[in-house]
């Protein structure tokens, strides 16, 4: 099921009386609908991803919570993980429920949980654990968001911002934490003094959030690249100049020694060398790994270079910071299309194509919220 247009999703504060009571009356089943991987796949072949209707509902252990899932979303890491060696390990004993981003309501509490309560509206990134190589079973990657119920550590789960619907909130945890943690690695003191930045891929999931964060941080000049069809959305989010990458490199439009920060959220090989030309001394180049990018072997004097590494999914303080931005209308979700759980393969194929802006939403259940949601079509 697809949305008709790109939507910047927000939520109006309007209470729905009796919503919590009606949801609380629904008994927890013993089995659930879920998207599982049965083994390692190959590029473009999703035949080992199945939608099952009788998967056991997970039980929260000590310090864990059970979430009744309302929504999730697709990230590029989902299909990259599916074709990687890690999937062989994750599915060696039984099918693995997939999915990182989750929003929903607390269904049950494990022993020792005190901060959250049953019925709380929450969001999280279910990415705790190791990615890559041999792993101890206790370090296995968490996942589990593409299902009707998911288990998470109470310590990693944040309260969903009231101004975001479940659908909107479910598109932000992984990309939002990635961007926020990247900028923290640059250094908050530096970020306060910087005013110019390049985001190499403005239309991607991390791109649409990064533009908003940089605007909220007070950056005056934010340059990015995209196709012309996305120009206006990106400018609404905070970009001051958008380059058409079909017509040339973003670096050809920038003067030497003019930029404080280059955030390479795309990670193409050779980007670091190109970025050195436009960065001023005292500036920073930071990149997200995954496409072969490395730091420059010919760095400019005074330029800091950072390989971001992996997102810390346990960062609840980061989620709380993102929630404050959402409550202040400084962070919104950009949703290209939405799919129901049964259409997960179609969602993955769209993500793999790369011809989209923002995130792809996954609708799991219609849970009533304390707020009414509306969409602004752009």
Secondary structure as GFF3:
##gff-version 3
##sequence-region A 1 378
A	DSSP	beta_strand	7	12	.	.	.	ID=ss1
A	DSSP	alpha_helix	19	24	.	.	.	ID=ss2
A	DSSP	beta_strand	31	37	.	.	.	ID=ss3
A	DSSP	beta_strand	49	56	.	.	.	ID=ss4
A	DSSP	beta_strand	64	74	.	.	.	ID=ss5
A	DSSP	alpha_helix	76	82	.	.	.	ID=ss6
A	DSSP	alpha_helix	85	90	.	.	.	ID=ss7
A	DSSP	beta_strand	96	97	.	.	.	ID=ss8
A	DSSP	beta_strand	101	109	.	.	.	ID=ss9
A	DSSP	beta_strand	121	125	.	.	.	ID=ss10
A	DSSP	three_ten_helix	137	139	.	.	.	ID=ss11
A	DSSP	beta_strand	149	153	.	.	.	ID=ss12
A	DSSP	three_ten_helix	154	156	.	.	.	ID=ss13
A	DSSP	beta_strand	158	159	.	.	.	ID=ss14
A	DSSP	alpha_helix	166	169	.	.	.	ID=ss15
A	DSSP	alpha_helix	173	186	.	.	.	ID=ss16
A	DSSP	alpha_helix	188	193	.	.	.	ID=ss17
A	DSSP	beta_strand	196	199	.	.	.	ID=ss18
A	DSSP	alpha_helix	205	216	.	.	.	ID=ss19
A	DSSP	beta_strand	221	226	.	.	.	ID=ss20
A	DSSP	three_ten_helix	228	230	.	.	.	ID=ss21
A	DSSP	alpha_helix	231	237	.	.	.	ID=ss22
A	DSSP	beta_strand	241	244	.	.	.	ID=ss23
A	DSSP	three_ten_helix	250	253	.	.	.	ID=ss24
A	DSSP	beta_strand	259	264	.	.	.	ID=ss25
A	DSSP	alpha_helix	271	278	.	.	.	ID=ss26
A	DSSP	beta_strand	279	287	.	.	.	ID=ss27
A	DSSP	beta_strand	304	307	.	.	.	ID=ss28
A	DSSP	alpha_helix	316	327	.	.	.	ID=ss29
A	DSSP	beta_strand	333	340	.	.	.	ID=ss30
A	DSSP	three_ten_helix	341	343	.	.	.	ID=ss31
A	DSSP	alpha_helix	344	353	.	.	.	ID=ss32
A	DSSP	beta_strand	359	363	.	.	.	ID=ss33
A	DSSP	beta_strand	372	377	.	.	.	ID=ss34
###
